[in-house]
Amino acid sequence: MLTFQELVSITKGEALQYKQSLPIVQLLTDSRKLSQPGSTLFFAIKGRWNDGHTYLKQLFKQGVRQFVVESLTEAEAQQLYPEANIIWVPNSMEALQAAAAWHRAQFQIPVVAITGSNGKTIVKEWLSQVLSSEEQVVKSPRSYNSQVGVPLSVWQLEANHTFAVFEAGISLPGEMEKLQRIIQPTIGIFTNIGTAHDGGFTSQEQKVEEKLKLFQEVELLIYSSDYTLLHEAVQQKNISSLTWSKKQEADVKITDITAAGHKSIVVYTYQGQKQRLSIPFTDEASIENALHCLSMLLYRNLPLHEIQNRLDKLHPVAMRLEMKEAINGCYLIDDTYNNDLAGLKIALDLLASQPKQRKHTLILSDLLESGLQQEKLYTHVAELVTARGVERLIGIGPTIQAHAAKFSGETAFYSSTTDFLQQFQLSSFRNEVILVKGARVFEFEKIVQAFQQKVHGTVLEVNLDALVHNLNFYRSKLTPDTRLMVMVKAFAYGSGSFEVANLLQFHRVDYLAVAYADEGVQLREHGITLPIMVMNPSPDSFAKLKQNNLEPEIYSLEQLQQLVFSLTEGESINIHLKLDTGMHRLGFTAEDFTELFALLRQHPQAKVVSAFSHLAGADEALHNDFSRMQIDTFRTLVAAVEEALGYKVTKHILNSAGIVRFPEHHLDMARLGIGIYGVEATGSEQESLRPVSMLKTTVSQVKSIKAGETVGYSRKGFAEHDKIIATIAIGYADGYDRRFSNGVGEVIIKGKRAPIIGNVCMDMCMVDVTGIEVKAGDEVIVFGPQLTLVELAARIGTIPYELLTNVSTRVKRVFYAE
């Protein structure tokens, strides 16, 4: 085990202080994922959007006593962290990587490294599946393939492991050499080369060159020689390889692939022998990924019947954790595709991030193929469950049931999923967050189905990772001392107020803003503790404001008078002054100041915490001069406010567009609205954002109509020739605008666009799918990355805000993390 003294040498750092001998078990870079403080080493990494040094005090209070830092003096260490072991290094990220590289060097086992433009995670998971019957495999958790993710993955290596599979991804030149030193692979797989992450490279040639640095010392590289650019580069570098190809001669020559129901029959020649086997997939991407696995099994000299047996067990990999609304006011975190220790830790982190107002429940199956002795494994699982604040555990499977005594608190154990569903009363689950985490053989999807709300097939999928990406993009635009308020009004622009607000609280934004008091009350009831500004308070809501510690926007003298007169003796309230600088919607002007200041002096219990205004045209460059005039006016007005009050207030005027367009005017705080949901209002940096929401529905029925027939109400849809039409389960009651009728709107089915035919109905509409192979139950994308909100809004002369906020609350929201 790595000691603190060894770490000083490994990281080429300097020991600021050494106070006690402690084990180093967990490497931590994210303070929110602390589970074992007594054996944790925290690396304070200065990232593009965050600085780990900000959380040193918090972690010290939580019991962490070992730190690697970049920005701390010996005197500060002694004063602030008197019992801690602390190493100073020039770069904490490089120190983390050095520690992981040292750890990797302690093991002499086969290590597979996987890179490529697409398919890395799938191939990693499938290799683990096909090798786990004979090897104790350790693999990257989910898609831990970054400069931080790779060292954390490699740190999982333990003495019981006999095989390792790690994926590596890069977006810039120079990154792969660092990952190679950490992974030190013996075997490589290059999945493919495409356009993913092209932005950081000058050419495809450069990207191939950089990625191949991962394999500069491998014994063997597996890849498809059909990627000519990759093949030529490998040959030039003389890397020992095993190739497969559908187009040319290769070590594994694929001569035929034929679909047969839900399988593909593959005919290939290897070492002069022609063979035939089946792969349980028919789509091109899955076949390519499976052929990489086939090549690995051939390299390991497995007999054909054994290769077929293992390929038969391949199953689709869920690439994301989903959070769904469930029965009885519950939320469900669905992670039912596998159950390894690393995946359990990640899922428990998501569970732990949910507010404690809801009970935290874990439904957990036996952990399979961990390689650890059962006593050690379930002792560790029990420690994790306790550390992550799980209040109820339901264990399913004979092994976890046999170790029931290791788990404390409210527990129940069942020998099988069937026993659980037959014996347990689902009505006993109320207002809980339930993590369902099970190995595939336990068929936990049946549990998910039992818990889910019964709603129609239209869903709005909300990508929480994309939301965090967009949050960090805007944070990167702000100066370090500028605070951030995020708008979660209008049901978080249609995305779901509580779920989005909880994520923002987890990622430490400074303020939230809602339109009405009831929205703020709902957030408080769901455990949101951040300061919340209410933008449209009314006199009948003042009692709710005070009861729930909500802070009203004040924009008129009458409103302020009504508020202060509602305060009883000893009561106080924080308020936000709205100043009108040219929007001419709400707010005080200079003419109101005499009465305003007199009223505020008379009632100091109304504490002004911020003054703000709203830009009328920040999203359009043609209004830049007007926006700057507004900002100048605001600065003048707010200076008068502070002089009259005798104290400083938080000042904010920039919205999402203003953050991008006027970086010199960030002031004390900025307000982030539509930008966090994936729409860059100025249009200049849309490529920097990720779409957050995807609206999906399903095909209800497919039918043929003859030329001359009509479709829908008022017979608005006319068939000029024979057509195939599909009825889809979405209408204007779901928020799909009626203006999309008659070909104005389109949806995507099977990757192809299908225009609306006829009028949009209340609960459904019809689309022309002529030339597309469509059947009932097929997925339909209403908007998403391929058919953006910006494009759809332009088609009907509106703005993306309207399309997002119009998505009805009857449409189920599914929240997921990749």
DOTISE-349968 format. One record per residue (C-alpha): x, y, z; chain. Coordinates in steps of 0.5 Angstrom, whole numbers. Each point is the difference from the previous one (the first is absolute). Layout:
BEGIN
{{X,Y,Z},A}
...
***
This chain:
BEGIN
{{0,0,0},A}
{{2,7,-2},A}
{{3,4,6},A}
{{0,7,1},A}
{{8,1,0},A}
{{0,-4,-6},A}
{{-5,4,-3},A}
{{4,6,1},A}
{{6,-3,-5},A}
{{-5,-2,-5},A}
{{-3,6,-1},A}
{{6,4,1},A}
{{-3,4,5},A}
{{2,4,6},A}
{{-3,-3,7},A}
{{-3,7,3},A}
{{-2,-5,6},A}
{{0,-7,3},A}
{{-4,-1,6},A}
{{-3,-7,0},A}
{{1,-7,-4},A}
{{-6,-1,-3},A}
{{-2,-5,-6},A}
{{-1,3,-7},A}
{{-6,-4,-3},A}
{{-5,5,-4},A}
{{3,5,-4},A}
{{-5,6,0},A}
{{-1,6,-5},A}
{{-7,1,1},A}
{{-2,3,7},A}
{{-7,-3,-1},A}
{{2,-7,-1},A}
{{3,-1,7},A}
{{-1,-7,3},A}
{{6,-2,4},A}
{{3,6,3},A}
{{5,-3,5},A}
{{3,-4,-6},A}
{{-1,6,-6},A}
{{6,4,-3},A}
{{-3,6,-3},A}
{{3,3,-6},A}
{{-2,8,-1},A}
{{0,1,-7},A}
{{-1,6,-3},A}
{{-4,-1,-6},A}
{{-3,4,-6},A}
{{-6,2,4},A}
{{1,-2,7},A}
{{6,0,5},A}
{{0,-6,5},A}
{{4,5,5},A}
{{-7,3,2},A}
{{-2,-7,3},A}
{{6,-1,5},A}
{{-3,3,6},A}
{{-7,-4,-1},A}
{{4,-7,-1},A}
{{4,2,6},A}
{{-6,1,4},A}
{{-3,-7,-3},A}
{{6,-4,2},A}
{{5,0,-6},A}
{{7,1,3},A}
{{4,-1,-7},A}
{{1,5,-5},A}
{{4,1,-6},A}
{{0,8,-2},A}
{{2,5,-4},A}
{{-2,6,3},A}
{{2,0,8},A}
{{6,2,4},A}
{{3,-3,6},A}
{{-3,5,4},A}
{{-7,-1,-2},A}
{{1,-7,0},A}
{{2,0,8},A}
{{-6,5,1},A}
{{-6,-3,-4},A}
{{2,-7,0},A}
{{4,-2,6},A}
{{-1,-7,0},A}
{{0,-1,-7},A}
{{6,-3,-5},A}
{{1,5,-5},A}
{{4,-1,-7},A}
{{1,6,-4},A}
{{1,-1,-7},A}
{{1,4,-6},A}
{{-6,-3,-4},A}
{{-5,-4,4},A}
{{-3,-3,-6},A}
{{7,-3,-2},A}
{{1,-2,7},A}
{{-6,-4,0},A}
{{2,-3,-7},A}
{{7,-2,3},A}
{{-3,-4,6},A}
{{-5,-4,-5},A}
{{6,-1,-4},A}
{{4,-3,6},A}
{{-6,-4,2},A}
{{0,-3,-7},A}
{{7,-2,0},A}
{{-1,-5,6},A}
{{-4,-5,-4},A}
{{2,-4,-6},A}
{{-6,-2,-3},A}
{{-3,1,-7},A}
{{-3,7,-1},A}
{{-4,2,-6},A}
{{-1,7,-2},A}
{{-5,2,-4},A}
{{-1,7,-4},A}
{{-3,2,-6},A}
{{-6,5,-2},A}
{{-6,-4,1},A}
{{-1,-7,4},A}
{{5,0,5},A}
{{-5,-1,6},A}
{{-4,-5,-3},A}
{{7,-4,-2},A}
{{2,1,7},A}
{{-6,-3,3},A}
{{-1,-6,-5},A}
{{8,-2,1},A}
{{-2,0,7},A}
{{-6,-4,-1},A}
{{4,-5,-5},A}
{{6,-1,4},A}
{{-3,0,7},A}
{{-1,-8,0},A}
{{7,-1,1},A}
{{3,6,2},A}
{{-1,5,6},A}
{{-1,6,-4},A}
{{1,8,2},A}
{{-3,5,-5},A}
{{-1,7,0},A}
{{-7,2,3},A}
{{-4,3,-5},A}
{{3,5,-4},A}
{{6,2,4},A}
{{5,1,-6},A}
{{2,7,2},A}
{{7,3,3},A}
{{-4,-1,7},A}
{{-4,-6,-2},A}
{{6,-5,-2},A}
{{4,1,6},A}
{{-6,-1,5},A}
{{-2,-6,-5},A}
{{7,-3,1},A}
{{0,1,7},A}
{{-5,-6,1},A}
{{5,-5,-2},A}
{{1,-5,6},A}
{{4,-6,1},A}
{{-6,-5,-2},A}
{{-1,3,-7},A}
{{3,-4,-6},A}
{{-2,4,-5},A}
{{-1,8,-1},A}
{{-4,4,-6},A}
{{0,7,0},A}
{{-2,5,-5},A}
{{3,7,-2},A}
{{-2,6,-3},A}
{{3,6,-2},A}
{{-2,7,-3},A}
{{7,4,-1},A}
{{7,-2,-2},A}
{{4,-2,6},A}
{{-5,-3,4},A}
{{1,-8,-2},A}
{{7,0,2},A}
{{-2,1,7},A}
{{-5,-5,0},A}
{{5,-5,-3},A}
{{4,1,6},A}
{{-5,-2,4},A}
{{-4,-6,-3},A}
{{7,-3,-3},A}
{{-4,-4,-4},A}
{{2,-7,-3},A}
{{-6,-1,-5},A}
{{-3,6,-4},A}
{{-7,0,-3},A}
{{-1,6,-5},A}
{{-7,0,-1},A}
{{-1,5,-6},A}
{{2,7,-2},A}
{{-6,5,-2},A}
{{-1,7,2},A}
{{-2,0,7},A}
{{5,5,4},A}
{{3,3,-7},A}
{{0,7,3},A}
{{6,-1,4},A}
{{4,-3,-6},A}
{{3,4,-7},A}
{{-2,-7,-4},A}
{{-2,-7,0},A}
{{7,-2,-1},A}
{{2,4,7},A}
{{-6,-3,4},A}
{{3,-7,-3},A}
{{7,1,2},A}
{{-2,3,7},A}
{{-4,-6,2},A}
{{5,-5,-3},A}
{{4,2,6},A}
{{-4,-4,5},A}
{{3,-6,-4},A}
{{7,1,-1},A}
{{2,-5,5},A}
{{-5,-5,-1},A}
{{1,-8,-2},A}
{{-6,0,-5},A}
{{-5,6,-3},A}
{{-7,-3,-2},A}
{{-3,5,-5},A}
{{-4,0,-7},A}
{{4,1,-6},A}
{{-6,3,-3},A}
{{2,6,3},A}
{{5,2,-5},A}
{{3,6,3},A}
{{1,-4,7},A}
{{3,-6,-4},A}
{{5,4,-4},A}
{{2,3,7},A}
{{1,-7,4},A}
{{4,-3,-6},A}
{{5,6,0},A}
{{1,0,7},A}
{{1,-8,0},A}
{{-5,-2,6},A}
{{-1,-7,0},A}
{{-7,-1,-1},A}
{{-6,-4,-2},A}
{{-5,3,-5},A}
{{-7,-2,-2},A}
{{-3,3,-7},A}
{{-6,-1,-4},A}
{{3,3,-6},A}
{{7,-3,-1},A}
{{5,-5,3},A}
{{1,0,7},A}
{{1,-5,6},A}
{{-7,-1,1},A}
{{-3,1,-7},A}
{{-8,1,0},A}
{{-3,-3,-6},A}
{{-7,1,2},A}
{{-5,3,5},A}
{{-7,-2,-1},A}
{{-6,2,5},A}
{{-4,-6,2},A}
{{-6,3,5},A}
{{3,3,6},A}
{{7,-3,-2},A}
{{6,1,-5},A}
{{3,-6,-3},A}
{{7,2,-1},A}
{{5,-4,-5},A}
{{7,1,1},A}
{{7,-3,-1},A}
{{6,0,5},A}
{{6,-4,0},A}
{{-2,-3,-7},A}
{{-7,-3,3},A}
{{-6,2,-2},A}
{{-5,1,6},A}
{{-7,2,1},A}
{{-4,3,6},A}
{{-5,4,2},A}
{{0,7,4},A}
{{-7,2,4},A}
{{0,7,-4},A}
{{-2,2,-7},A}
{{2,8,1},A}
{{7,2,-4},A}
{{3,3,7},A}
{{-2,-6,4},A}
{{3,-5,-5},A}
{{7,4,-1},A}
{{0,0,8},A}
{{-1,-7,0},A}
{{5,-2,-5},A}
{{5,4,4},A}
{{-2,-5,6},A}
{{1,-6,-5},A}
{{7,2,-2},A}
{{2,0,7},A}
{{-3,-7,2},A}
{{3,-3,-7},A}
{{7,3,3},A}
{{-1,-4,6},A}
{{-1,-6,-4},A}
{{-7,-2,3},A}
{{-4,-6,-4},A}
{{-5,2,-4},A}
{{-6,-2,4},A}
{{3,3,6},A}
{{0,7,-4},A}
{{-7,-1,-2},A}
{{-2,-1,7},A}
{{3,6,2},A}
{{-3,4,-6},A}
{{-7,-2,2},A}
{{1,3,7},A}
{{1,7,-3},A}
{{-6,5,2},A}
{{-1,7,-1},A}
{{4,5,4},A}
{{-4,5,4},A}
{{4,6,-1},A}
{{-3,5,5},A}
{{-3,0,7},A}
{{-7,2,-1},A}
{{-5,3,6},A}
{{-7,0,-1},A}
{{-7,2,3},A}
{{-3,-6,3},A}
{{-6,-2,4},A}
{{-2,3,7},A}
{{4,6,-1},A}
{{7,-4,-1},A}
{{6,1,-4},A}
{{3,-6,-3},A}
{{8,0,-2},A}
{{0,-6,-5},A}
{{7,-3,-1},A}
{{-2,-7,-2},A}
{{5,-2,-5},A}
{{5,-3,5},A}
{{3,0,7},A}
{{7,1,1},A}
{{3,3,6},A}
{{3,6,-4},A}
{{-7,1,-3},A}
{{-3,0,6},A}
{{4,5,3},A}
{{-2,5,-6},A}
{{-7,-2,1},A}
{{0,1,8},A}
{{3,7,-2},A}
{{-6,2,-4},A}
{{-5,-2,6},A}
{{4,3,5},A}
{{0,7,-4},A}
{{-8,0,1},A}
{{-3,4,5},A}
{{-1,-4,7},A}
{{-8,3,0},A}
{{-1,-7,-4},A}
{{2,-6,4},A}
{{6,-4,-4},A}
{{-1,-7,-2},A}
{{5,-5,-3},A}
{{-3,-6,-4},A}
{{6,-4,-1},A}
{{2,-7,-3},A}
{{6,-5,1},A}
{{6,3,-3},A}
{{3,-5,-5},A}
{{7,-1,-2},A}
{{3,5,5},A}
{{6,-5,1},A}
{{0,2,7},A}
{{-2,-5,6},A}
{{-7,1,2},A}
{{2,2,7},A}
{{4,5,-2},A}
{{-5,3,-6},A}
{{-6,0,4},A}
{{4,3,6},A}
{{2,6,-5},A}
{{-7,0,-3},A}
{{-3,1,7},A}
{{5,6,1},A}
{{-2,3,-6},A}
{{-7,0,1},A}
{{1,3,7},A}
{{5,5,-2},A}
{{-5,3,-6},A}
{{-6,1,5},A}
{{-4,-6,-3},A}
{{-6,-1,5},A}
{{-3,-6,-2},A}
{{3,-6,-4},A}
{{-4,-5,-4},A}
{{5,-6,-1},A}
{{-2,-5,-6},A}
{{4,-6,-1},A}
{{2,-6,4},A}
{{7,3,1},A}
{{-1,6,3},A}
{{-6,-3,4},A}
{{5,-4,3},A}
{{4,6,2},A}
{{-6,4,3},A}
{{3,0,7},A}
{{5,5,-3},A}
{{-5,5,-2},A}
{{-3,5,6},A}
{{-6,4,0},A}
{{-7,-1,-4},A}
{{2,-7,-4},A}
{{-4,-5,-4},A}
{{3,-6,-4},A}
{{-3,-4,-5},A}
{{3,-6,-4},A}
{{-3,2,-7},A}
{{-3,6,-3},A}
{{-6,-5,-1},A}
{{-1,0,8},A}
{{1,7,1},A}
{{-5,2,-5},A}
{{-5,-6,3},A}
{{1,2,7},A}
{{2,7,0},A}
{{-6,6,1},A}
{{2,5,-5},A}
{{-5,5,3},A}
{{5,0,6},A}
{{5,4,-4},A}
{{-2,8,0},A}
{{4,6,-1},A}
{{6,-4,-1},A}
{{6,1,-5},A}
{{1,-8,-1},A}
{{7,-2,-4},A}
{{-2,-7,-3},A}
{{7,-3,-2},A}
{{1,-7,-2},A}
{{3,-5,-4},A}
{{-3,-2,-7},A}
{{-2,-7,2},A}
{{-4,3,6},A}
{{-5,3,-5},A}
{{-1,7,4},A}
{{-3,3,-6},A}
{{-7,-4,3},A}
{{1,4,6},A}
{{1,7,-4},A}
{{-6,-2,-4},A}
{{-4,-1,7},A}
{{2,7,3},A}
{{-1,4,-6},A}
{{-6,5,-1},A}
{{-4,-3,-5},A}
{{0,6,-5},A}
{{-1,0,-8},A}
{{7,-1,-4},A}
{{2,7,-1},A}
{{6,2,4},A}
{{4,6,1},A}
{{7,-2,1},A}
{{5,4,4},A}
{{7,-1,-1},A}
{{3,2,7},A}
{{7,0,-2},A}
{{-1,5,-6},A}
{{-4,4,5},A}
{{7,0,4},A}
{{4,1,-6},A}
{{-4,7,-2},A}
{{0,2,7},A}
{{8,-1,0},A}
{{0,4,-7},A}
{{-3,6,3},A}
{{4,0,6},A}
{{6,0,-4},A}
{{-2,6,-3},A}
{{-1,4,7},A}
{{6,2,4},A}
{{2,-4,6},A}
{{-4,5,5},A}
{{-6,0,-4},A}
{{-6,-3,3},A}
{{-5,-4,-4},A}
{{-8,0,1},A}
{{-4,-5,-4},A}
{{-7,0,-3},A}
{{-4,-6,2},A}
{{-7,4,-1},A}
{{-5,-3,-5},A}
{{2,-7,2},A}
{{7,1,-1},A}
{{-2,2,-7},A}
{{-4,-6,-1},A}
{{6,-5,3},A}
{{-3,-1,7},A}
{{1,5,5},A}
{{2,-5,6},A}
{{5,-4,-4},A}
{{4,6,-3},A}
{{0,4,6},A}
{{3,-6,4},A}
{{5,-1,-5},A}
{{2,7,0},A}
{{0,0,8},A}
{{5,-6,-1},A}
{{4,4,-4},A}
{{0,6,4},A}
{{-3,6,-3},A}
{{-1,6,4},A}
{{-8,1,-1},A}
{{-6,-2,-4},A}
{{-6,4,-2},A}
{{-7,-2,-1},A}
{{-6,4,-3},A}
{{-5,-1,6},A}
{{0,-2,7},A}
{{-3,-7,-1},A}
{{6,-2,-4},A}
{{5,2,5},A}
{{-4,-4,6},A}
{{0,-6,-4},A}
{{7,0,-1},A}
{{1,1,8},A}
{{-5,-6,1},A}
{{5,-4,-5},A}
{{6,2,4},A}
{{3,6,-3},A}
{{4,4,4},A}
{{3,5,-4},A}
{{-2,8,0},A}
{{-6,1,-5},A}
{{-3,6,-3},A}
{{-7,1,-1},A}
{{-1,4,-7},A}
{{-8,1,1},A}
{{-2,0,7},A}
{{-7,3,2},A}
{{-3,2,7},A}
{{-3,-7,1},A}
{{6,-3,-1},A}
{{4,4,5},A}
{{-1,-5,6},A}
{{2,-6,-4},A}
{{7,4,-2},A}
{{1,1,7},A}
{{-2,-7,2},A}
{{5,-3,-5},A}
{{6,5,0},A}
{{-2,2,-7},A}
{{3,7,-2},A}
{{-5,5,-4},A}
{{2,4,-6},A}
{{-3,7,2},A}
{{-1,4,-6},A}
{{-5,6,2},A}
{{-2,4,6},A}
{{-7,-3,1},A}
{{3,-7,0},A}
{{6,2,5},A}
{{-5,4,5},A}
{{-5,-7,0},A}
{{6,-4,2},A}
{{3,4,5},A}
{{-7,1,3},A}
{{-1,-7,0},A}
{{6,-1,5},A}
{{-1,-1,7},A}
{{4,2,6},A}
{{7,-3,-1},A}
{{-1,-3,-7},A}
{{5,2,-5},A}
{{0,-2,-8},A}
{{6,0,-5},A}
{{-3,4,-7},A}
{{3,1,-7},A}
{{-1,7,-3},A}
{{-2,0,-7},A}
{{2,6,-4},A}
{{-3,2,-7},A}
{{6,2,-4},A}
{{-4,0,-7},A}
{{-4,-7,0},A}
{{-6,4,2},A}
{{-3,-6,3},A}
{{1,0,8},A}
{{5,4,4},A}
{{1,6,4},A}
{{3,6,-4},A}
{{4,6,3},A}
{{-7,4,1},A}
{{-2,-5,5},A}
{{6,0,4},A}
{{-2,6,5},A}
{{-6,-4,3},A}
{{4,-7,-1},A}
{{6,2,4},A}
{{-5,3,6},A}
{{-4,-6,0},A}
{{7,-5,0},A}
{{3,5,6},A}
{{-7,0,4},A}
{{0,-8,-1},A}
{{7,-3,1},A}
{{-3,-7,1},A}
{{-1,0,-7},A}
{{7,-1,-2},A}
{{3,1,-7},A}
{{4,-6,-2},A}
{{1,2,-8},A}
{{-2,5,-5},A}
{{-1,-2,-7},A}
{{-3,2,-7},A}
{{-1,-4,-6},A}
{{3,1,-7},A}
{{-6,1,-6},A}
{{5,-2,-6},A}
{{6,-4,3},A}
{{-1,-6,-5},A}
{{0,5,-6},A}
{{7,3,-2},A}
{{-4,6,-3},A}
{{-2,2,7},A}
{{7,0,3},A}
{{0,8,0},A}
{{-7,0,4},A}
{{2,-6,4},A}
{{6,4,2},A}
{{-4,6,2},A}
{{-4,-4,4},A}
{{6,-3,4},A}
{{3,7,1},A}
{{-7,2,2},A}
{{0,-5,5},A}
{{6,1,3},A}
{{-2,7,1},A}
{{-6,-2,4},A}
{{3,-5,4},A}
{{5,5,2},A}
{{-5,4,3},A}
{{-4,-6,3},A}
{{6,-2,4},A}
{{2,7,2},A}
{{-7,1,3},A}
{{0,-7,3},A}
{{7,1,3},A}
{{2,-7,-2},A}
{{2,-4,-6},A}
{{-5,-4,-3},A}
{{1,-6,-6},A}
{{-1,3,-7},A}
{{-2,-4,-6},A}
{{-2,2,-7},A}
{{2,-5,-4},A}
{{-4,-6,-3},A}
{{2,-6,-4},A}
{{2,4,-6},A}
{{3,6,4},A}
{{5,-5,3},A}
{{3,-2,-7},A}
{{-1,7,-3},A}
{{2,5,6},A}
{{6,-4,4},A}
{{2,7,2},A}
{{-6,1,4},A}
{{-1,-6,4},A}
{{-1,4,7},A}
{{-1,-4,6},A}
{{-5,-5,-3},A}
{{-3,-3,-7},A}
{{-6,-3,-1},A}
{{0,-6,-4},A}
{{-7,-2,-4},A}
{{-1,-3,-7},A}
{{8,-2,-1},A}
{{0,-5,6},A}
{{-5,-4,-4},A}
{{4,0,-6},A}
{{-2,6,-4},A}
{{5,5,-1},A}
{{-4,7,-1},A}
{{5,4,-4},A}
{{1,-6,-5},A}
{{8,1,0},A}
{{2,-6,4},A}
{{-6,-5,-1},A}
{{5,-5,-1},A}
{{3,1,7},A}
{{-7,-3,3},A}
{{-3,-7,0},A}
{{-7,-1,-1},A}
{{-3,-1,7},A}
{{-7,-3,-2},A}
{{-3,-5,-5},A}
{{-7,-1,-1},A}
{{-2,-7,-2},A}
{{-7,-3,-2},A}
{{-2,-7,-3},A}
{{-3,-2,-6},A}
{{-7,-2,1},A}
{{-2,-3,-6},A}
{{2,0,-8},A}
{{-5,-1,-6},A}
{{0,1,-7},A}
{{-4,6,-4},A}
{{-2,0,-7},A}
{{1,6,-4},A}
{{-5,5,1},A}
{{-2,-1,7},A}
{{1,4,6},A}
{{2,0,7},A}
{{-2,3,6},A}
{{-5,6,2},A}
{{-3,4,-5},A}
{{3,-5,-5},A}
{{7,5,0},A}
{{4,-6,-2},A}
{{0,-2,-7},A}
{{3,-5,-4},A}
{{3,1,-7},A}
{{2,-7,-1},A}
{{0,-6,4},A}
{{3,1,7},A}
{{2,-4,7},A}
{{-2,4,6},A}
{{1,-1,7},A}
{{-4,3,6},A}
{{5,2,6},A}
{{-2,1,7},A}
{{1,7,1},A}
{{-5,6,-1},A}
{{-1,7,2},A}
{{-2,-2,7},A}
{{7,-2,1},A}
{{3,6,-3},A}
{{1,-1,-7},A}
{{-2,6,-3},A}
{{-6,0,-5},A}
{{4,4,-5},A}
{{4,-6,-2},A}
{{-6,-2,-4},A}
{{0,-2,-7},A}
{{7,-1,-1},A}
{{3,6,4},A}
{{3,-5,5},A}
{{4,-6,-1},A}
{{2,-6,5},A}
{{5,-5,-1},A}
{{-1,-7,0},A}
{{6,-5,-2},A}
{{4,5,-1},A}
{{-4,4,-5},A}
{{-4,6,0},A}
{{-8,-1,-1},A}
{{-4,6,-1},A}
{{-7,1,4},A}
{{-6,-2,-5},A}
{{-6,4,2},A}
{{-2,4,6},A}
{{3,-2,7},A}
{{-5,-3,4},A}
{{-1,1,8},A}
{{3,-7,2},A}
{{4,-2,-7},A}
{{2,2,-7},A}
{{1,-4,-6},A}
{{7,0,-4},A}
{{2,-2,-7},A}
{{4,-6,0},A}
{{0,-2,-7},A}
{{7,-3,-2},A}
{{2,-1,8},A}
{{-1,-7,3},A}
{{-5,1,6},A}
{{-4,-4,5},A}
{{-4,1,6},A}
{{4,1,6},A}
{{6,4,-4},A}
{{3,6,4},A}
{{-1,7,-3},A}
{{4,6,1},A}
{{-3,6,1},A}
{{5,4,1},A}
{{8,-1,2},A}
{{7,1,-3},A}
{{-2,-2,-7},A}
{{-7,4,0},A}
{{2,6,5},A}
{{-4,5,4},A}
{{3,6,-4},A}
{{-2,-3,-7},A}
{{-7,-2,2},A}
{{-1,7,3},A}
{{2,3,-6},A}
{{-5,-4,-4},A}
{{-6,3,4},A}
{{2,7,1},A}
{{2,-1,8},A}
{{5,-1,4},A}
{{3,-6,4},A}
{{-2,2,7},A}
{{-7,-1,-3},A}
{{1,-7,-2},A}
{{3,-2,6},A}
{{-5,3,5},A}
{{-6,-3,-4},A}
{{2,-7,1},A}
{{-6,-2,5},A}
{{1,-3,7},A}
{{-4,-6,-2},A}
{{6,-2,-5},A}
{{5,-4,5},A}
{{7,2,1},A}
{{6,-5,0},A}
{{6,3,3},A}
{{7,-3,-2},A}
{{7,0,1},A}
{{5,-3,-5},A}
***
